[in-house]
Amino acid sequence: MYAEERQQAIATLVTTGGRVAVVDLADFYGVTTETVRRDLAVLDRMGLVRRVHGGAVPLDAVAGIEAGTKERELARADEKDRIARAALDHLPRPGGTVLLDAGTTTGRLAAELPADLSLTVVTNSVPIAGRLCALPNVQLHLLGGRVRGVTQAAVGDEALRVLADLRVDVAFIGTNALTAGHGLSTPDPDEAAVKRAMVRAGRRVVVLADSTKLGHEYLVRFATVDEIDLLITDSGIGTADRDELAGHNLEVVPA
């Protein structure tokens, strides 16, 4: 990994996961603590993070940098596990159909699926497909298209053509950001197009997003909050955010 790639990865990790320690970053990326301190100094000068004793913390607004799957897997893992377990209560009946959007929280839901539950699952996520392909009672359909390296998600016309003809019981959707005004958004237009099609394909749409995603906006909106039936998040959601979303008749479940 080049220094610039590592620095961008660190910036996204700080932004999505909160405070990080120098020693943890050094261990994760296999570099010295001095290298990490230099990386943080560069990011601090660029205005992407704020250096503190022993590590770094996010600024109030760091936008436009998209985290890769490796960094997002590390961020708020306990909260994502709780969200995934809460989402099990919203699976369709045995024999039902679901869409699983690409993402680390939806990926955790895939890992929690009971081995004996009969489901048809459609996903655009290569890692999720890898987790589910061995389950004997899951009829798995992997959407085709160009796979984005940063999210390992299939995007493009091929995926959109298939989604246009689908109607599933429940669509489980991830998002990079969510506000009552702007809705659900993500940095990449191709990824947004697939998410938008997934929302339209679901009879019931359940968003899985930890509370750090709330109050932020990215470049491309793929759904309004009025198009969502349920948000499952963590207990870190603020009262103001919860009340504002409730004003749009969006049910919020803090896990």
Backbone as JSON, one array per atom type, in Angstrom:
{
  "sequence": "MYAEERQQAIATLVTTGGRVAVVDLADFYGVTTETVRRDLAVLDRMGLVRRVHGGAVPLDAVAGIEAGTKERELARADEKDRIARAALDHLPRPGGTVLLDAGTTTGRLAAELPADLSLTVVTNSVPIAGRLCALPNVQLHLLGGRVRGVTQAAVGDEALRVLADLRVDVAFIGTNALTAGHGLSTPDPDEAAVKRAMVRAGRRVVVLADSTKLGHEYLVRFATVDEIDLLITDSGIGTADRDELAGHNLEVVPA",
  "N": [[0.85, -1.2, 0.0], [0.63, 2.14, -0.96], [1.83, 5.27, 0.46], [-0.01, 7.37, 0.15], [-2.4, 5.97, -0.32], [-2.67, 4.61, 2.1], [-2.94, 6.77, 3.83], [-5.39, 7.89, 2.97], [-7.05, 5.76, 3.62], [-6.75, 5.73, 6.39], [-7.87, 8.21, 7.0], [-10.58, 7.78, 6.3], [-11.2, 5.76, 8.1], [-10.96, 7.07, 10.57], [-12.97, 8.96, 10.23], [-15.34, 7.41, 9.99], [-15.24, 5.74, 12.19], [-14.53, 7.12, 14.47], [-12.36, 8.07, 17.2], [-8.99, 7.03, 16.81], [-6.11, 5.05, 17.63], [-2.57, 5.52, 17.54], [-0.89, 3.27, 17.88], [-2.62, 1.15, 17.31], [-3.25, 1.63, 14.62], [-0.71, 1.35, 13.48], [-0.21, -1.36, 13.94], [-2.31, -2.52, 12.47], [-1.82, -1.72, 9.79], [0.71, -2.61, 9.45], [3.04, -1.04, 9.77], [5.49, 1.26, 11.15], [5.09, 3.06, 14.28], [6.06, 5.63, 14.02], [5.77, 6.11, 11.3], [2.98, 6.14, 11.11], [2.46, 8.39, 12.67], [3.55, 10.36, 11.04], [1.82, 10.11, 8.87], [-0.59, 10.95, 10.09], [0.09, 13.56, 10.65], [0.24, 14.64, 8.09], [-2.44, 14.33, 7.27], [-3.7, 15.94, 9.15], [-2.69, 18.46, 8.45], [-3.92, 18.69, 6.01], [-6.47, 19.06, 6.78], [-8.21, 16.95, 7.25], [-8.33, 15.22, 9.43], [-8.08, 15.51, 13.01], [-5.26, 15.74, 14.93], [-4.54, 14.22, 18.03], [-3.3, 13.56, 21.36], [-1.63, 10.58, 21.14], [-3.1, 9.65, 18.97], [-5.78, 10.19, 16.66], [-8.71, 12.15, 15.92], [-11.99, 12.58, 14.43], [-12.88, 15.37, 12.33], [-15.58, 17.78, 12.47], [-16.79, 17.85, 10.0], [-16.07, 15.88, 7.47], [-16.07, 15.15, 4.34], [-16.86, 13.33, 1.31], [-14.94, 11.3, 1.08], [-14.65, 7.95, 0.52], [-15.01, 5.05, 2.35], [-13.22, 1.96, 2.27], [-13.98, -1.61, 2.23], [-12.36, -2.98, 4.06], [-11.57, -1.08, 5.99], [-14.09, -0.27, 6.89], [-15.06, -2.57, 8.06], [-13.73, -2.61, 10.46], [-14.76, -0.47, 11.81], [-16.94, 0.49, 14.36], [-17.82, -2.1, 15.09], [-19.16, -3.63, 17.09], [-21.62, -2.3, 17.34], [-22.65, -2.68, 14.77], [-22.96, -5.44, 14.77], [-25.02, -5.72, 16.65], [-27.08, -4.39, 15.32], [-27.4, -6.06, 13.1], [-28.31, -8.42, 14.33], [-30.73, -7.52, 15.36], [-32.04, -7.08, 12.98], [-32.77, -9.6, 12.16], [-35.29, -10.11, 13.13], [-36.92, -9.06, 11.24], [-36.93, -10.47, 8.95], [-38.47, -12.13, 6.13], [-41.15, -14.58, 6.02], [-40.42, -18.17, 6.14], [-39.25, -19.37, 3.03], [-39.5, -16.98, 1.8], [-38.44, -13.92, 0.06], [-35.52, -11.91, -0.27], [-33.59, -8.92, -0.63], [-30.21, -8.19, -0.37], [-28.26, -5.56, 0.13], [-24.98, -4.38, -0.75], [-22.46, -4.05, 1.75], [-20.98, -3.56, 5.02], [-22.58, -3.85, 7.3], [-24.94, -5.04, 6.34], [-23.63, -7.28, 5.49], [-22.98, -8.46, 7.92], [-25.53, -9.17, 8.73], [-26.04, -11.18, 6.85], [-24.21, -13.08, 7.78], [-25.45, -13.78, 10.13], [-27.72, -15.18, 9.44], [-29.99, -17.82, 10.0], [-29.01, -21.2, 9.62], [-30.87, -23.08, 8.87], [-32.95, -21.73, 7.71], [-35.17, -21.22, 5.09], [-34.72, -19.36, 2.28], [-34.88, -17.09, -0.5], [-32.29, -15.27, -1.75], [-31.12, -12.28, -3.05], [-28.3, -10.51, -4.11], [-25.86, -7.89, -4.59], [-23.37, -8.05, -3.66], [-20.16, -9.27, -3.52], [-18.67, -10.34, -1.25], [-20.85, -11.0, 0.48], [-22.23, -12.89, -1.06], [-20.28, -14.87, -1.07], [-20.39, -15.67, 1.59], [-22.94, -16.77, 1.77], [-23.22, -18.79, -0.09], [-22.73, -21.38, 0.7], [-24.83, -22.16, 2.28], [-27.33, -24.49, 2.62], [-30.1, -24.11, 2.41], [-30.56, -21.71, 1.24], [-31.46, -20.05, -1.64], [-29.46, -18.61, -3.8], [-28.84, -15.61, -5.55], [-26.65, -13.85, -7.45], [-26.08, -10.64, -8.45], [-24.97, -9.44, -11.59], [-22.36, -7.51, -13.26], [-20.12, -4.63, -13.3], [-17.62, -4.84, -10.84], [-17.05, -2.86, -8.11], [-14.05, -2.0, -6.66], [-13.65, -0.75, -4.17], [-15.94, -1.18, -2.64], [-16.64, -3.74, -3.25], [-18.92, -4.36, -4.69], [-21.35, -5.17, -7.16], [-22.14, -3.18, -9.91], [-23.83, -1.1, -12.37], [-25.27, -1.38, -15.75], [-26.09, -4.05, -16.18], [-26.73, -5.11, -13.63], [-28.78, -3.32, -12.98], [-30.74, -3.88, -14.92], [-31.66, -6.43, -14.17], [-32.64, -5.91, -11.58], [-34.75, -4.21, -12.15], [-36.86, -5.84, -12.82], [-37.51, -7.21, -10.56], [-39.28, -8.13, -7.55], [-39.27, -8.17, -4.22], [-39.79, -9.57, -0.92], [-38.54, -8.28, 1.31], [-36.21, -5.66, 1.32], [-33.01, -5.15, 2.35], [-31.08, -2.49, 3.08], [-28.06, -0.64, 2.88], [-26.39, 2.46, 3.8], [-24.37, 5.37, 3.21], [-24.88, 7.78, 4.36], [-27.44, 9.7, 6.05], [-30.11, 11.88, 6.22], [-33.03, 13.7, 7.26], [-33.79, 15.66, 5.47], [-32.2, 15.49, 3.03], [-32.25, 12.8, 2.59], [-31.25, 9.41, 1.9], [-27.91, 8.78, 1.09], [-24.93, 8.47, -0.98], [-21.45, 8.35, -2.04], [-20.91, 7.54, -4.7], [-22.13, 7.59, -8.02], [-22.86, 5.29, -9.58], [-23.13, 3.27, -7.67], [-25.18, 4.4, -6.21], [-27.28, 4.26, -8.07], [-27.82, 1.5, -8.19], [-28.59, 1.02, -5.54], [-30.88, 2.61, -5.47], [-32.52, 1.24, -7.25], [-32.81, -1.14, -5.83], [-34.26, -0.28, -3.59], [-36.69, 0.35, -4.83], [-37.45, -2.18, -5.57], [-38.27, -3.52, -3.32], [-40.91, -4.75, -1.34], [-41.06, -4.16, 1.3], [-38.86, -1.98, 2.9], [-35.91, -1.96, 4.6], [-33.55, -0.22, 6.34], [-30.22, -0.56, 7.31], [-28.1, 0.94, 9.42], [-25.48, 2.36, 11.23], [-25.35, 4.78, 13.92], [-23.53, 6.83, 13.36], [-23.85, 7.47, 10.74], [-25.97, 9.15, 10.54], [-27.2, 12.45, 10.05], [-25.43, 13.28, 8.15], [-24.5, 14.06, 4.74], [-24.09, 12.91, 1.42], [-22.85, 12.97, -1.99], [-24.74, 11.85, -3.87], [-28.13, 11.28, -3.79], [-30.13, 8.43, -3.13], [-32.54, 7.63, -2.16], [-35.48, 8.9, -0.57], [-36.43, 9.6, 2.85], [-39.07, 9.0, 3.08], [-39.47, 6.85, 1.47], [-38.64, 4.7, 2.86], [-39.28, 2.04, 5.09], [-38.37, 1.23, 7.62], [-35.81, 1.97, 9.93], [-33.0, 0.52, 11.25], [-30.81, 1.07, 13.75], [-28.16, 2.05, 16.02], [-27.93, 2.49, 19.63], [-26.82, 4.96, 19.88], [-28.11, 6.95, 18.51], [-29.31, 10.24, 18.35], [-31.74, 12.15, 20.25], [-32.91, 14.28, 18.85], [-32.46, 13.6, 16.15], [-33.94, 11.24, 16.02], [-36.54, 12.12, 16.59], [-36.95, 13.85, 14.42], [-36.88, 12.09, 12.23], [-39.02, 10.47, 12.9], [-41.03, 12.27, 12.49], [-41.33, 12.09, 9.81], [-42.69, 9.81, 9.53], [-41.11, 7.56, 9.74], [-40.22, 4.54, 11.04], [-38.08, 3.88, 13.73], [-35.67, 1.75, 15.01], [-33.65, 1.31, 17.67], [-30.85, -0.63, 18.2]],
  "CA": [[0.0, 0.0, 0.0], [1.37, 3.39, -1.01], [1.55, 6.17, 1.59], [-1.24, 8.12, -0.12], [-3.53, 5.06, -0.12], [-2.8, 4.37, 3.54], [-3.45, 7.99, 4.46], [-6.82, 8.0, 2.69], [-7.72, 4.72, 4.4], [-6.77, 6.18, 7.79], [-8.85, 9.3, 7.09], [-11.92, 7.23, 6.3], [-11.38, 5.01, 9.33], [-11.21, 8.05, 11.62], [-14.26, 9.6, 9.97], [-16.45, 6.5, 10.23], [-15.13, 5.0, 13.44], [-14.2, 7.94, 15.62], [-10.97, 8.16, 17.62], [-8.11, 5.89, 16.56], [-4.83, 5.14, 18.32], [-1.4, 5.32, 16.7], [-0.38, 1.89, 17.98], [-3.56, 0.27, 16.6], [-3.07, 1.84, 13.18], [0.57, 0.77, 13.1], [-0.37, -2.81, 13.92], [-3.23, -2.91, 11.41], [-1.24, -1.51, 8.47], [2.04, -3.22, 9.39], [4.08, -0.01, 9.66], [5.95, 1.73, 12.45], [4.3, 4.16, 14.86], [6.55, 6.9, 13.47], [5.13, 6.26, 9.99], [1.6, 6.54, 11.35], [2.45, 9.79, 13.13], [3.75, 11.21, 9.86], [0.56, 10.08, 8.12], [-1.57, 11.79, 10.78], [0.51, 14.95, 10.49], [-0.17, 15.03, 6.74], [-3.9, 14.44, 7.25], [-4.06, 17.1, 9.96], [-2.4, 19.66, 7.65], [-4.91, 18.73, 4.93], [-7.77, 19.35, 7.36], [-9.07, 15.78, 7.18], [-8.47, 14.7, 10.79], [-7.42, 16.33, 14.02], [-4.34, 14.97, 15.75], [-4.59, 14.35, 19.48], [-2.27, 12.77, 21.99], [-1.75, 9.14, 20.95], [-3.92, 9.23, 17.84], [-6.49, 11.21, 15.9], [-10.17, 12.15, 16.02], [-12.56, 13.19, 13.23], [-13.41, 16.73, 12.32], [-17.04, 17.79, 12.42], [-17.25, 17.61, 8.63], [-15.11, 15.31, 6.53], [-16.99, 14.58, 3.35], [-16.36, 13.01, -0.01], [-13.99, 10.21, 1.08], [-15.41, 6.73, 0.68], [-14.24, 4.01, 3.02], [-13.21, 0.62, 1.71], [-14.58, -2.63, 3.1], [-11.44, -3.36, 5.14], [-11.65, -0.08, 7.04], [-15.43, -0.24, 7.45], [-15.24, -3.74, 8.91], [-13.18, -2.3, 11.78], [-15.46, 0.65, 12.42], [-18.19, 0.27, 15.09], [-18.16, -3.51, 14.86], [-20.16, -4.09, 18.07], [-22.91, -1.71, 16.98], [-23.13, -3.34, 13.56], [-23.42, -6.78, 15.15], [-26.33, -5.59, 17.29], [-28.03, -4.03, 14.27], [-27.65, -7.27, 12.31], [-29.15, -9.35, 15.11], [-32.08, -6.94, 15.4], [-32.64, -7.21, 11.65], [-33.31, -10.96, 12.01], [-36.72, -10.07, 13.43], [-37.65, -8.47, 10.12], [-36.85, -11.35, 7.79], [-39.78, -12.65, 5.73], [-41.47, -15.95, 6.4], [-39.65, -19.17, 5.39], [-39.61, -19.4, 1.62], [-39.61, -15.61, 1.3], [-37.39, -13.37, -0.79], [-34.88, -10.72, 0.27], [-32.44, -8.28, -1.27], [-29.17, -7.75, 0.55], [-27.37, -4.56, -0.43], [-23.58, -4.49, -0.35], [-22.1, -3.26, 2.92], [-20.48, -4.36, 6.15], [-23.66, -4.17, 8.22], [-25.73, -6.07, 5.67], [-22.81, -8.49, 5.52], [-23.15, -9.09, 9.22], [-26.83, -9.83, 8.71], [-25.85, -12.43, 6.11], [-23.51, -14.02, 8.65], [-26.35, -14.17, 11.21], [-28.88, -15.91, 8.94], [-30.05, -19.2, 10.48], [-28.63, -22.15, 8.57], [-32.02, -23.89, 8.46], [-34.02, -20.88, 7.19], [-35.31, -21.27, 3.65], [-34.88, -18.02, 1.72], [-34.24, -16.7, -1.76], [-31.52, -14.05, -1.47], [-30.47, -11.6, -4.18], [-27.34, -9.53, -3.61], [-24.83, -7.41, -5.5], [-22.14, -8.05, -2.88], [-19.32, -10.47, -3.66], [-18.44, -10.98, 0.05], [-22.08, -11.6, 1.0], [-22.46, -14.11, -1.84], [-19.34, -15.87, -0.59], [-20.86, -16.18, 2.88], [-24.22, -17.47, 1.69], [-23.28, -19.84, -1.11], [-22.64, -22.71, 1.31], [-26.03, -22.47, 3.06], [-28.11, -25.38, 1.75], [-31.5, -23.69, 2.28], [-30.62, -20.4, 0.59], [-31.37, -19.95, -3.09], [-28.66, -17.39, -3.92], [-28.71, -14.99, -6.87], [-25.65, -12.78, -7.41], [-26.23, -9.71, -9.56], [-23.76, -9.23, -12.37], [-21.96, -6.14, -13.55], [-18.76, -4.23, -12.89], [-17.44, -4.87, -9.39], [-16.26, -1.75, -7.57], [-13.07, -2.52, -5.73], [-13.72, -0.14, -2.84], [-17.06, -1.75, -1.89], [-16.84, -5.11, -3.71], [-20.33, -4.42, -5.08], [-21.62, -5.13, -8.59], [-22.91, -2.0, -10.32], [-23.9, -0.93, -13.82], [-26.52, -1.67, -16.46], [-26.5, -5.45, -16.03], [-27.42, -5.22, -12.34], [-30.01, -2.52, -13.02], [-31.75, -4.57, -15.73], [-32.24, -7.5, -13.37], [-33.4, -5.33, -10.47], [-35.97, -3.57, -12.66], [-37.92, -6.84, -12.94], [-37.64, -7.94, -9.3], [-40.11, -7.67, -6.44], [-38.93, -9.04, -3.1], [-40.52, -9.29, 0.32], [-37.82, -7.29, 2.11], [-34.9, -5.19, 0.85], [-32.15, -4.63, 3.41], [-30.26, -1.5, 2.39], [-27.08, 0.16, 3.62], [-26.22, 3.83, 3.32], [-23.23, 6.12, 3.74], [-25.35, 8.96, 5.09], [-28.9, 9.8, 6.12], [-30.75, 13.02, 6.88], [-34.44, 13.82, 6.91], [-33.95, 16.55, 4.33], [-31.56, 14.98, 1.81], [-32.54, 11.38, 2.44], [-30.13, 8.47, 1.98], [-26.98, 9.18, 0.03], [-23.67, 7.75, -1.12], [-20.59, 9.17, -2.88], [-20.71, 7.07, -6.07], [-23.39, 7.55, -8.78], [-23.21, 3.93, -10.0], [-23.63, 2.56, -6.49], [-26.48, 5.0, -5.89], [-28.27, 3.76, -9.01], [-28.2, 0.15, -7.78], [-29.35, 1.14, -4.29], [-32.19, 3.16, -5.82], [-33.3, 0.14, -7.84], [-33.12, -2.08, -4.76], [-35.35, 0.31, -2.81], [-37.92, 0.21, -5.62], [-37.78, -3.61, -5.71], [-38.69, -4.09, -2.05], [-42.24, -4.45, -0.78], [-40.71, -3.52, 2.57], [-37.47, -1.53, 2.81], [-35.3, -1.83, 5.92], [-32.21, 0.34, 6.27], [-29.32, -0.9, 8.4], [-27.08, 2.0, 9.44], [-25.12, 2.8, 12.58], [-25.76, 6.17, 14.19], [-22.59, 7.81, 12.8], [-24.28, 7.84, 9.39], [-27.06, 10.12, 10.63], [-26.79, 13.85, 10.08], [-24.44, 13.54, 7.09], [-25.01, 14.02, 3.37], [-23.1, 12.68, 0.38], [-23.11, 13.58, -3.29], [-25.86, 11.33, -4.65], [-29.26, 10.71, -3.06], [-30.75, 7.3, -3.8], [-33.89, 7.44, -1.63], [-35.93, 9.8, 0.48], [-36.83, 8.85, 4.04], [-40.45, 8.56, 2.89], [-39.45, 5.58, 0.74], [-38.1, 3.68, 3.76], [-40.24, 1.6, 6.1], [-37.78, 1.0, 8.93], [-34.37, 2.18, 10.13], [-32.41, -0.13, 12.41], [-29.55, 1.74, 14.04], [-27.71, 1.71, 17.37], [-28.46, 3.34, 20.71], [-26.19, 6.27, 19.83], [-28.93, 7.93, 17.79], [-29.74, 11.34, 19.2], [-33.19, 12.39, 20.36], [-33.35, 15.19, 17.79], [-32.52, 12.83, 14.9], [-35.04, 10.27, 16.09], [-37.8, 12.85, 16.48], [-37.1, 14.37, 13.07], [-37.23, 10.97, 11.34], [-40.38, 10.06, 13.25], [-41.92, 13.24, 11.85], [-41.53, 11.62, 8.43], [-43.34, 8.49, 9.67], [-40.11, 6.49, 9.63], [-40.03, 3.79, 12.27], [-36.67, 3.75, 14.08], [-35.41, 0.74, 16.03], [-32.26, 1.33, 18.13], [-30.46, -1.97, 18.65]],
  "C": [[0.89, 1.24, 0.0], [0.94, 4.3, 0.15], [0.23, 6.92, 1.38], [-2.48, 7.24, 0.09], [-3.76, 4.8, 1.37], [-3.38, 5.6, 4.23], [-4.93, 8.18, 4.19], [-7.6, 6.97, 3.51], [-7.82, 5.13, 5.87], [-7.81, 7.28, 7.96], [-10.27, 8.77, 7.13], [-12.21, 6.45, 7.57], [-11.68, 5.95, 10.5], [-12.6, 8.65, 11.47], [-15.42, 8.7, 10.35], [-16.43, 5.86, 11.6], [-14.81, 5.82, 14.66], [-12.71, 7.9, 15.94], [-10.21, 6.88, 17.3], [-6.77, 6.14, 17.25], [-3.69, 4.85, 17.35], [-0.95, 3.87, 16.7], [-1.3, 0.92, 17.25], [-3.42, 0.4, 15.1], [-1.77, 1.21, 12.7], [0.47, -0.75, 13.0], [-1.24, -3.25, 12.74], [-2.59, -2.8, 10.03], [0.18, -2.06, 8.35], [3.15, -2.23, 9.16], [4.49, 0.43, 11.07], [5.03, 2.84, 12.98], [4.76, 5.5, 14.33], [5.93, 7.16, 12.09], [3.69, 6.73, 10.15], [1.54, 7.99, 11.8], [2.68, 10.75, 11.97], [2.48, 11.26, 9.01], [-0.47, 11.01, 8.76], [-1.21, 13.26, 10.66], [0.09, 15.48, 9.12], [-1.68, 15.26, 6.69], [-4.38, 15.64, 8.06], [-3.83, 18.39, 9.17], [-3.41, 19.82, 6.52], [-6.31, 19.04, 5.45], [-8.73, 18.19, 7.32], [-9.29, 15.12, 8.53], [-7.84, 15.7, 11.74], [-6.54, 15.43, 14.88], [-4.57, 15.26, 17.23], [-3.5, 13.46, 20.06], [-2.55, 11.28, 21.79], [-2.57, 8.7, 19.77], [-4.54, 10.38, 17.1], [-7.99, 11.05, 16.1], [-10.72, 12.83, 14.77], [-12.88, 14.66, 13.43], [-14.93, 16.65, 12.27], [-17.55, 17.47, 11.02], [-16.08, 17.14, 7.79], [-15.93, 14.57, 5.5], [-16.24, 14.22, 2.08], [-15.33, 11.9, -0.05], [-14.75, 8.93, 1.39], [-14.54, 5.65, 1.28], [-14.32, 2.7, 2.26], [-13.74, -0.38, 2.72], [-13.67, -2.98, 4.27], [-11.54, -2.38, 6.3], [-13.03, -0.09, 7.7], [-15.72, -1.46, 8.33], [-14.75, -3.46, 10.33], [-14.02, -1.28, 12.54], [-16.77, 0.21, 13.07], [-18.71, -1.15, 14.92], [-19.25, -3.99, 15.82], [-21.55, -3.56, 17.72], [-23.49, -2.39, 15.75], [-23.62, -4.75, 13.86], [-24.8, -6.72, 15.79], [-27.41, -5.25, 16.26], [-28.4, -5.27, 13.45], [-28.55, -8.24, 13.06], [-30.58, -8.83, 15.21], [-32.79, -7.11, 14.06], [-33.23, -8.6, 11.42], [-34.82, -10.99, 12.27], [-37.56, -9.58, 12.26], [-37.46, -9.26, 8.82], [-38.26, -11.81, 7.4], [-39.98, -14.08, 6.22], [-40.55, -16.92, 5.65], [-40.18, -19.31, 3.96], [-39.72, -18.03, 1.0], [-38.39, -15.17, 0.51], [-36.84, -12.09, -0.18], [-33.82, -10.21, -0.7], [-31.47, -7.89, -0.17], [-28.22, -6.82, -0.2], [-25.94, -4.83, 0.02], [-23.32, -3.59, 0.86], [-21.67, -4.15, 4.07], [-21.58, -4.71, 7.14], [-24.61, -5.2, 7.61], [-24.94, -7.38, 5.61], [-22.89, -9.21, 6.84], [-24.51, -9.76, 9.35], [-26.73, -11.17, 7.97], [-25.19, -13.49, 6.99], [-24.4, -14.54, 9.77], [-27.53, -15.01, 10.74], [-28.88, -17.35, 9.47], [-29.8, -20.19, 9.34], [-29.83, -22.94, 8.05], [-33.15, -23.06, 7.87], [-34.03, -20.92, 5.67], [-35.62, -19.88, 3.11], [-34.33, -17.99, 0.3], [-33.59, -15.34, -1.52], [-30.9, -13.55, -2.77], [-29.54, -10.54, -3.61], [-26.42, -9.08, -4.74], [-23.46, -7.42, -4.83], [-21.38, -9.36, -3.06], [-19.04, -11.11, -2.3], [-19.69, -11.64, 0.63], [-22.39, -12.89, 0.24], [-21.52, -15.22, -1.38], [-19.76, -16.48, 0.74], [-22.07, -17.09, 2.73], [-24.21, -18.68, 0.77], [-23.23, -21.24, -0.52], [-23.88, -23.08, 2.11], [-27.0, -23.29, 2.21], [-29.54, -24.91, 1.5], [-31.67, -22.32, 1.65], [-30.48, -20.56, -0.92], [-30.73, -18.59, -3.4], [-28.6, -16.93, -5.37], [-27.75, -13.8, -6.73], [-25.82, -11.92, -8.66], [-24.89, -9.54, -10.28], [-23.47, -7.76, -12.58], [-20.52, -5.89, -13.18], [-18.68, -4.23, -11.38], [-16.53, -3.73, -8.96], [-15.32, -2.28, -6.51], [-13.25, -2.01, -4.31], [-14.84, -0.74, -1.99], [-17.32, -3.22, -2.22], [-18.31, -5.36, -4.07], [-20.44, -4.36, -6.6], [-22.52, -3.94, -8.91], [-23.0, -1.99, -11.85], [-25.2, -1.45, -14.41], [-27.0, -3.09, -16.26], [-27.26, -5.65, -14.72], [-28.75, -4.49, -12.37], [-31.1, -3.2, -13.82], [-32.43, -5.68, -14.93], [-33.12, -6.93, -12.27], [-34.71, -4.71, -10.93], [-37.14, -4.54, -12.72], [-38.19, -7.59, -11.65], [-38.66, -7.28, -8.38], [-39.88, -8.65, -5.3], [-39.72, -8.65, -1.87], [-39.86, -8.18, 1.12], [-36.5, -6.95, 1.43], [-34.16, -4.59, 2.03], [-31.08, -3.77, 2.75], [-29.27, -0.85, 3.36], [-26.97, 1.55, 3.05], [-24.97, 4.44, 3.94], [-23.67, 7.29, 4.61], [-26.87, 9.01, 5.05], [-29.29, 11.07, 6.86], [-32.2, 13.08, 6.44], [-34.62, 14.65, 5.64], [-33.42, 15.98, 3.02], [-31.87, 13.52, 1.56], [-31.31, 10.52, 2.63], [-29.2, 8.73, 0.81], [-25.66, 8.43, 0.13], [-22.78, 8.53, -2.07], [-20.61, 8.8, -4.36], [-22.03, 6.98, -6.83], [-23.8, 6.14, -9.2], [-23.76, 3.11, -8.83], [-25.01, 3.1, -6.09], [-27.58, 4.46, -6.8], [-28.75, 2.36, -8.61], [-29.02, 0.2, -6.49], [-30.77, 1.65, -4.57], [-33.09, 2.07, -6.4], [-33.67, -0.89, -6.79], [-34.27, -1.56, -3.89], [-36.68, 0.12, -3.54], [-38.38, -1.25, -5.69], [-38.35, -4.21, -4.43], [-40.12, -3.73, -1.68], [-42.08, -3.74, 0.57], [-39.22, -3.21, 2.51], [-36.95, -1.24, 4.21], [-33.87, -1.35, 5.75], [-31.42, -0.05, 7.51], [-28.17, 0.09, 8.39], [-26.76, 2.37, 10.88], [-25.3, 4.3, 12.7], [-24.78, 7.22, 13.67], [-22.98, 8.24, 11.4], [-25.33, 8.94, 9.4], [-26.51, 11.54, 10.69], [-25.76, 14.21, 9.03], [-25.1, 13.41, 5.73], [-23.85, 13.79, 2.4], [-23.65, 13.15, -0.97], [-24.43, 13.16, -3.91], [-26.93, 10.73, -3.73], [-29.83, 9.54, -3.84], [-32.14, 6.99, -3.26], [-34.2, 8.57, -0.67], [-36.33, 8.97, 1.7], [-38.26, 8.35, 3.91], [-40.54, 7.24, 2.13], [-38.99, 4.42, 1.61], [-39.16, 3.33, 4.8], [-39.66, 1.56, 7.5], [-36.29, 1.31, 8.89], [-33.96, 1.43, 11.39], [-31.02, 0.46, 12.6], [-29.1, 1.31, 15.44], [-28.21, 2.75, 18.37], [-27.81, 4.72, 20.74], [-26.99, 7.32, 19.09], [-29.44, 8.99, 18.76], [-31.24, 11.53, 19.19], [-33.7, 13.26, 19.22], [-33.47, 14.44, 16.46], [-33.71, 11.89, 14.9], [-36.38, 10.98, 15.94], [-38.03, 13.37, 15.07], [-37.5, 13.27, 12.1], [-38.64, 10.47, 11.63], [-41.41, 11.0, 12.64], [-42.19, 12.92, 10.39], [-42.13, 10.21, 8.4], [-42.38, 7.33, 9.42], [-39.95, 5.82, 10.98], [-38.54, 3.6, 12.51], [-36.53, 2.75, 15.21], [-33.94, 0.86, 16.43], [-31.88, -0.03, 18.74], [-29.48, -1.89, 19.82]]
}
